[in-house]
Amino acid sequence: MNLTSNPVQEIFGDVKCPGDKSISQRILIIGSLLNCDINVSGFLNAKDPLSTMAALNQIGASINKDGDLVKIKKRSRPFNSPESSIYLGNSGTGIRLMTGLISGLNLKATLIGDESLSQRPMSRVVNPLVKMGKKISTNDGKTPIKIKGGSINDNFEYQMPIASAQVKSSLILASLSSGNSIHIEEPKVTRDHTEKMIEYCGGKIDVQNSSEGKIITLNKSNLAEISSYEVVGDFSSAAFIIVAALISKKSKVLIKNVGLNATRKGLLEVLLKMNANIKIVNRRKTCNETCGDLIVESSALEGIEVSDSIIPNIIDEIPILSVAASFAEGETVIKNASELKVKESDRLKATSDGLEAMKIKHDILDDGLIIYGQNNDVPVSKEIDSFGDHRIAMSFLVAGTRSKEGIIVKNCKNIETSFPDFLNTMNALGMKIHG
């Protein structure tokens, strides 16, 4: 599916931020472990969370959608090993977190994904689980992941070689679901939705700051039942609306219910340093997650050098940050972002290819980009390939607002994995995107 985004002068209006994809997946998993009736509101009705829901039902959970609510029902029997392979589609979060959960439950299962997911590295989560006592095989570090047996060791200690919230959460879920303790040291701070959700449900989890990262200790925990859970808005989805408003010439947008978790809102801090006009109002806490409303107005952005330490917390937002940097006066330097190469696509190359099509001067590095921005509308020399990556597709569709004659982005169907209402949302605010 190819989409065209035409130039516009202004983005204007109010919008409610769609539910957080990461939190939606985690409440399904942890909610299923609680084994009680839970009504989940704000759930992101997108392919990634829905594939995690289907995977949980395949091992014996009872989860269904009822209008805008997701209902997790109390199980009458234990979880069970599935009769067929568990398909997680394009969801890296889903497959890695489910690998941890299934390992802790002592089930046997084979986990697979689509063509894109089948190319992504799985050793980073499988290797520590094997050290924890599990018998797991992969296809040279990639899917299928075959969980064959073994038991999770108690009081496992792990120093993570890379900063990854998915790996951290997988190991925590393996220990939680097996009734064990674990001690994890992460080299840099990563998103902490799993820890916050366990804490919200009464789990014994301790988090201490280290030099650059955190030390997380989960003690043996019996979680308390909850009857409801509200998913806050996804900052990563809000990022596209934020940048569209910032780079458009006469814009003002109110984005309601945006998740403002300290480990997720790094892009907000970067954009504010770039002279973005963004105000936070109605800040509050919902189910142990900070959220608020954002007022975003057109801004004369300025290039900056992005701090290395914040990169793990903006890794998903670097493509849309690159679009913002394209229309910021001066250099924007992004380094220490080699993780981009192993996302849904090689996002570093895909972003560079898109910038090249927009005739934005830039240097591609081994681990990042240097973007030489300017505040003029851009000509686009050719179609931009998203490589089937939802974040690349949405980023360059946003860039279309500042193109001279529009931007055609190829392979946009994967937008459905994280922001299925993207077109309707953006067009309601004044963008002109069509098939």
C-alpha positions as CSV (number, residue, x, y, z in Angstrom):
1,M,0.0,0.0,0.0
2,N,1.5,3.3,-1.2
3,L,0.4,6.6,0.3
4,T,0.9,10.2,-0.8
5,S,1.2,13.1,1.7
6,N,0.6,16.6,0.2
7,P,1.9,19.9,1.5
8,V,-0.2,21.9,4.0
9,Q,0.2,25.2,5.7
10,E,-1.3,24.3,9.1
11,I,-2.1,21.5,11.5
12,F,-4.8,22.4,13.9
13,G,-7.2,20.8,16.4
14,D,-7.6,18.5,19.4
15,V,-6.9,14.8,19.4
16,K,-6.7,12.0,21.9
17,C,-3.5,10.0,21.8
18,P,-3.9,6.3,20.9
19,G,-3.2,3.7,23.6
20,D,0.4,2.8,24.3
21,K,1.5,-0.3,22.4
22,S,4.1,-1.4,25.0
23,I,1.7,-1.1,27.9
24,S,-1.1,-2.7,26.0
25,Q,1.0,-5.8,25.5
26,R,2.3,-5.9,29.0
27,I,-1.1,-5.6,30.7
28,L,-2.3,-8.6,28.7
29,I,0.6,-10.7,29.9
30,I,0.7,-9.6,33.5
31,G,-3.1,-9.5,33.7
32,S,-3.2,-13.1,32.5
33,L,-0.8,-14.1,35.3
34,L,-3.0,-12.4,37.9
35,N,-5.8,-14.8,36.9
36,C,-8.7,-12.6,37.7
37,D,-11.4,-10.6,35.8
38,I,-9.9,-7.3,34.5
39,N,-11.4,-4.7,32.3
40,V,-8.7,-2.9,30.3
41,S,-9.6,0.5,28.8
42,G,-7.4,2.6,26.4
43,F,-6.1,-0.6,24.8
44,L,-4.4,-0.1,21.4
45,N,-6.4,-2.0,18.9
46,A,-3.5,-2.7,16.6
47,K,-1.8,-5.7,15.1
48,D,1.1,-6.0,17.6
49,P,-1.1,-6.1,20.8
50,L,-3.7,-8.3,19.1
51,S,-1.0,-10.8,18.1
52,T,0.1,-10.9,21.8
53,M,-3.5,-11.4,22.8
54,A,-3.9,-14.3,20.4
55,A,-0.6,-15.9,21.6
56,L,-1.8,-15.7,25.3
57,N,-5.1,-17.3,24.4
58,Q,-3.2,-20.1,22.6
59,I,-1.6,-21.1,25.9
60,G,-4.8,-21.0,27.9
61,A,-5.6,-17.3,28.7
62,S,-9.1,-16.1,28.3
63,I,-9.0,-12.6,26.7
64,N,-11.5,-11.0,24.4
65,K,-12.4,-7.6,23.0
66,D,-15.8,-6.1,24.0
67,G,-16.3,-2.8,22.2
68,D,-13.7,-0.4,23.5
69,L,-12.8,-2.7,26.4
70,V,-10.5,-5.7,26.6
71,K,-11.7,-8.2,29.1
72,I,-9.2,-10.6,30.8
73,K,-11.2,-13.4,32.4
74,K,-10.2,-15.7,35.3
75,R,-9.0,-19.0,34.0
76,S,-10.5,-22.3,35.2
77,R,-7.4,-24.3,34.4
78,P,-3.6,-23.8,34.3
79,F,-1.7,-22.4,31.3
80,N,-0.9,-25.2,28.8
81,S,1.7,-25.9,26.0
82,P,0.2,-24.9,22.7
83,E,-0.6,-27.6,20.0
84,S,0.8,-25.5,17.2
85,S,3.4,-22.7,16.7
86,I,2.7,-19.4,18.2
87,Y,2.7,-16.6,15.5
88,L,3.6,-13.1,16.7
89,G,3.4,-11.3,13.4
90,N,5.7,-8.3,13.3
91,S,5.9,-7.8,17.1
92,G,9.4,-7.9,18.5
93,T,8.0,-7.0,21.9
94,G,5.4,-9.7,21.7
95,I,7.8,-12.5,20.8
96,R,10.5,-11.6,23.3
97,L,8.1,-11.0,26.2
98,M,6.2,-14.2,25.4
99,T,9.5,-16.2,25.3
100,G,10.2,-15.1,28.8
101,L,6.7,-15.8,30.1
102,I,6.5,-19.2,28.5
103,S,9.9,-20.1,29.8
104,G,8.9,-19.2,33.4
105,L,5.6,-21.2,33.1
106,N,7.6,-24.3,32.1
107,L,5.7,-24.8,28.9
108,K,7.0,-26.1,25.6
109,A,6.4,-24.0,22.6
110,T,7.7,-22.7,19.2
111,L,7.4,-19.0,18.5
112,I,7.6,-17.6,15.0
113,G,6.9,-14.3,13.2
114,D,6.5,-12.7,9.8
115,E,9.4,-12.2,7.3
116,S,10.6,-9.0,9.0
117,L,10.5,-10.4,12.5
118,S,12.3,-13.6,11.3
119,Q,15.3,-11.4,10.5
120,R,15.6,-9.8,13.9
121,P,18.1,-10.9,16.6
122,M,16.7,-13.3,19.3
123,S,19.9,-14.5,20.9
124,R,19.9,-11.4,23.1
125,V,16.9,-12.8,25.0
126,V,17.5,-16.5,24.4
127,N,21.1,-16.6,25.7
128,P,20.3,-15.2,29.2
129,L,17.2,-17.5,29.5
130,V,19.5,-20.5,28.7
131,K,21.8,-19.3,31.5
132,M,18.8,-19.1,33.8
133,G,18.2,-22.9,33.2
134,K,16.1,-23.1,30.1
135,K,16.6,-25.4,27.0
136,I,15.9,-23.2,24.0
137,S,17.1,-23.4,20.4
138,T,16.9,-20.9,17.5
139,N,17.7,-20.7,13.8
140,D,21.2,-19.2,14.1
141,G,20.0,-16.6,16.6
142,K,16.7,-15.9,14.8
143,T,13.3,-17.4,14.7
144,P,11.8,-20.0,15.2
145,I,12.4,-19.9,19.0
146,K,11.9,-23.4,20.3
147,I,11.4,-23.7,24.1
148,K,12.0,-27.3,24.9
149,G,12.3,-27.6,28.7
150,G,14.4,-26.8,31.7
151,S,13.6,-24.6,34.8
152,I,14.3,-21.1,35.8
153,N,16.9,-20.7,38.4
154,D,16.2,-18.6,41.5
155,N,18.3,-15.5,42.4
156,F,19.7,-15.2,38.9
157,E,22.0,-12.2,38.4
158,Y,22.5,-10.7,34.9
159,Q,24.5,-7.8,33.7
160,M,23.0,-6.8,30.4
161,P,25.5,-6.2,27.6
162,I,23.1,-4.0,25.7
163,A,20.3,-1.6,26.8
164,S,17.1,-3.4,25.8
165,A,13.7,-3.0,27.6
166,Q,12.5,-6.1,25.8
167,V,15.3,-8.3,27.1
168,K,15.0,-6.9,30.6
169,S,11.2,-7.4,30.6
170,S,11.5,-10.9,29.2
171,L,13.9,-12.0,32.0
172,I,11.7,-10.3,34.7
173,L,8.6,-12.1,33.3
174,A,10.4,-15.4,33.3
175,S,11.3,-15.0,37.0
176,L,7.9,-13.6,37.9
177,S,5.9,-16.4,36.2
178,S,8.2,-19.1,37.8
179,G,7.9,-17.6,41.3
180,N,11.6,-16.7,41.5
181,S,13.8,-13.7,42.1
182,I,16.2,-11.9,39.7
183,H,18.8,-9.2,39.8
184,I,19.4,-7.2,36.6
185,E,21.9,-4.4,35.8
186,E,21.2,-2.4,32.7
187,P,24.0,-0.3,31.2
188,K,21.7,2.6,30.2
189,V,18.1,3.4,31.4
190,T,15.4,1.8,29.2
191,R,11.7,2.0,29.3
192,D,10.3,0.7,32.6
193,H,6.7,-0.2,32.0
194,T,7.1,-3.7,33.2
195,E,8.6,-2.6,36.5
196,K,5.9,0.0,37.0
197,M,3.1,-2.5,36.2
198,I,4.5,-5.1,38.6
199,E,4.7,-2.4,41.3
200,Y,1.2,-1.3,40.6
201,C,0.0,-4.9,41.1
202,G,1.8,-5.2,44.5
203,G,5.0,-7.0,43.3
204,K,8.2,-6.7,45.3
205,I,10.4,-4.9,42.8
206,D,13.3,-2.6,43.7
207,V,14.9,-0.1,41.3
208,Q,18.2,1.7,42.1
209,N,20.1,4.1,39.9
210,S,23.6,3.1,38.8
211,S,26.2,5.3,37.1
212,E,24.3,5.4,33.8
213,G,21.6,2.7,34.0
214,K,19.6,1.1,36.7
215,I,19.8,-2.0,39.0
216,I,16.5,-3.9,39.1
217,T,15.7,-6.5,41.7
218,L,12.5,-8.6,41.6
219,N,11.9,-10.5,44.7
220,K,9.5,-13.5,44.9
221,S,6.1,-11.9,44.5
222,N,2.5,-12.8,44.8
223,L,0.7,-10.1,42.8
224,A,-2.6,-8.6,44.0
225,E,-5.7,-8.8,41.9
226,I,-6.9,-5.7,40.1
227,S,-10.3,-5.2,38.5
228,S,-9.5,-2.6,35.9
229,Y,-6.5,-1.0,34.2
230,E,-6.3,2.1,32.0
231,V,-3.7,2.3,29.3
232,V,-2.3,5.8,28.8
233,G,-1.5,7.2,25.4
234,D,1.6,6.2,23.4
235,F,4.3,8.9,23.3
236,S,5.8,7.2,20.2
237,S,2.5,7.7,18.4
238,A,2.1,11.3,19.7
239,A,5.6,12.0,18.3
240,F,4.3,12.1,14.7
241,I,1.6,14.6,15.6
242,I,4.1,16.7,17.6
243,V,6.6,17.0,14.8
244,A,3.9,17.6,12.2
245,A,2.7,20.6,14.2
246,L,6.2,21.9,14.9
247,I,7.4,21.9,11.3
248,S,4.1,23.2,9.8
249,K,4.0,27.0,9.3
250,K,0.8,27.9,11.2
251,S,-0.1,25.2,13.6
252,K,-1.5,24.6,17.1
253,V,-2.5,21.1,18.3
254,L,-3.8,19.8,21.7
255,I,-2.8,16.1,22.2
256,K,-4.7,14.6,25.1
257,N,-3.7,11.7,27.4
258,V,-0.1,11.4,26.3
259,G,2.1,9.0,28.3
260,L,4.9,10.9,29.9
261,N,6.9,8.1,31.5
262,A,10.4,9.4,32.2
263,T,12.0,6.6,30.2
264,R,9.8,7.3,27.1
265,K,9.6,11.1,26.8
266,G,13.2,11.6,25.8
267,L,12.2,13.0,22.4
268,L,10.2,15.7,24.2
269,E,13.4,16.8,26.0
270,V,15.4,16.8,22.7
271,L,12.7,18.9,20.9
272,L,12.6,21.4,23.7
273,K,16.3,21.9,23.4
274,M,15.7,22.4,19.7
275,N,13.5,25.4,20.6
276,A,10.2,23.6,20.2
277,N,7.1,25.3,21.5
278,I,5.5,22.5,23.6
279,K,3.6,22.9,26.9
280,I,2.5,20.2,29.2
281,V,-0.8,20.7,31.0
282,N,-3.1,18.5,33.2
283,R,-0.2,16.3,34.3
284,R,-1.4,13.3,36.3
285,K,-0.8,9.7,37.2
286,T,-2.9,6.8,35.8
287,C,-2.2,3.2,36.9
288,N,1.3,4.1,38.1
289,E,2.1,5.8,34.7
290,T,2.6,9.6,34.3
291,C,0.5,11.2,31.6
292,G,-0.7,14.6,30.5
293,D,-1.9,16.8,27.7
294,L,0.5,18.5,25.2
295,I,-0.1,21.9,23.5
296,V,2.2,22.1,20.4
297,E,2.7,25.1,18.2
298,S,4.7,25.8,15.0
299,S,8.3,26.5,16.0
300,A,11.6,27.7,14.5
301,L,13.7,24.6,15.4
302,E,17.4,24.7,15.8
303,G,19.9,21.8,15.3
304,I,21.6,20.3,18.3
305,E,24.0,17.5,19.3
306,V,21.8,14.8,20.8
307,S,23.2,13.3,24.1
308,D,24.4,9.7,23.8
309,S,22.8,8.9,27.1
310,I,19.3,9.6,25.9
311,I,19.5,7.5,22.7
312,P,18.1,4.2,24.2
313,N,15.0,6.1,25.2
314,I,14.4,7.7,21.8
315,I,15.5,4.8,19.6
316,D,11.9,4.4,18.2
317,E,11.6,8.2,17.6
318,I,14.9,8.8,15.7
319,P,13.2,8.6,12.2
320,I,10.7,11.3,13.1
321,L,13.4,13.3,15.0
322,S,15.4,13.1,11.7
323,V,12.4,14.7,9.9
324,A,12.3,17.5,12.6
325,A,16.0,18.0,12.2
326,S,15.6,18.4,8.4
327,F,13.6,21.6,9.0
328,A,15.8,22.9,11.9
329,E,18.4,25.5,11.2
330,G,21.9,24.0,11.6
331,E,23.4,20.6,12.4
332,T,21.7,17.9,14.3
333,V,24.1,15.1,15.4
334,I,22.7,11.7,16.4
335,K,25.2,9.0,17.5
336,N,25.3,5.8,19.5
337,A,22.2,4.6,17.6
338,S,23.4,1.4,16.0
339,E,20.4,-0.4,17.4
340,L,18.5,1.2,14.6
341,K,20.0,-1.4,12.2
342,V,18.1,-4.3,13.8
343,K,14.6,-2.9,14.2
344,E,11.7,-3.7,11.8
345,S,14.0,-2.5,9.0
346,D,17.6,-1.1,9.0
347,R,16.1,2.2,10.2
348,L,19.5,4.0,9.8
349,K,19.7,3.3,6.1
350,A,16.0,3.7,5.6
351,T,16.0,7.1,7.2
352,S,19.1,8.1,5.2
353,D,17.4,7.0,1.9
354,G,14.4,9.1,2.8
355,L,16.5,12.2,3.6
356,E,18.3,11.7,0.3
357,A,15.0,11.6,-1.6
358,M,14.1,14.9,0.1
359,K,17.5,16.4,-0.9
360,I,18.4,16.9,2.8
361,K,22.1,17.2,3.2
362,H,23.3,14.6,5.7
363,D,26.1,12.2,6.6
364,I,25.3,8.6,7.5
365,L,27.6,7.2,10.2
366,D,28.2,3.7,11.5
367,D,26.0,4.5,14.5
368,G,23.9,7.5,13.5
369,L,23.4,10.6,11.3
370,I,24.5,14.2,11.0
371,I,21.7,16.2,9.5
372,Y,22.3,19.7,8.0
373,G,18.8,21.2,8.4
374,Q,17.2,24.3,6.8
375,N,13.7,25.7,7.1
376,N,12.6,25.7,3.5
377,D,10.1,23.4,1.8
378,V,11.8,20.6,0.0
379,P,11.6,19.0,-3.5
380,V,11.3,15.3,-3.5
381,S,13.1,13.5,-6.3
382,K,11.6,10.0,-6.0
383,E,9.3,7.8,-4.0
384,I,10.4,6.9,-0.5
385,D,10.5,3.2,0.4
386,S,9.4,2.5,4.0
387,F,10.8,-1.0,3.7
388,G,7.5,-2.1,5.4
389,D,8.5,-0.3,8.6
390,H,5.6,1.6,10.2
391,R,7.8,4.3,11.9
392,I,9.7,5.0,8.6
393,A,6.4,5.3,6.7
394,M,4.7,7.6,9.2
395,S,7.9,9.8,9.6
396,F,8.1,10.6,5.9
397,L,4.4,11.0,5.5
398,V,4.7,13.8,8.1
399,A,7.6,15.3,6.1
400,G,5.1,15.6,3.2
401,T,3.6,18.6,5.0
402,R,6.8,20.6,4.0
403,S,7.3,19.1,0.6
404,K,6.8,21.3,-2.5
405,E,4.7,18.8,-4.5
406,G,4.0,16.0,-2.1
407,I,5.8,12.8,-1.0
408,I,4.9,9.2,-2.1
409,V,5.8,6.6,0.6
410,K,5.8,3.0,-0.5
411,N,4.8,-0.1,1.6
412,C,2.7,1.7,4.3
413,K,0.4,-1.2,5.3
414,N,2.6,-1.9,8.4
415,I,1.3,1.3,10.0
416,E,-1.5,-0.9,11.2
417,T,0.9,-2.6,13.7
418,S,1.2,0.5,15.9
419,F,-1.1,3.3,14.8
420,P,-4.0,1.9,12.8
421,D,-6.0,5.2,12.8
422,F,-3.0,7.3,11.7
423,L,-4.5,8.5,8.4
424,N,-7.8,9.5,9.9
425,T,-6.1,11.2,12.9
426,M,-3.7,13.2,10.8
427,N,-6.2,14.2,8.1
428,A,-8.6,15.4,10.8
429,L,-5.9,17.8,12.0
430,G,-5.4,19.1,8.5
431,M,-2.9,16.9,6.8
432,K,-3.6,15.6,3.3
433,I,-2.7,11.9,3.1
434,H,-4.4,9.6,0.6
435,G,-3.9,6.3,-1.2
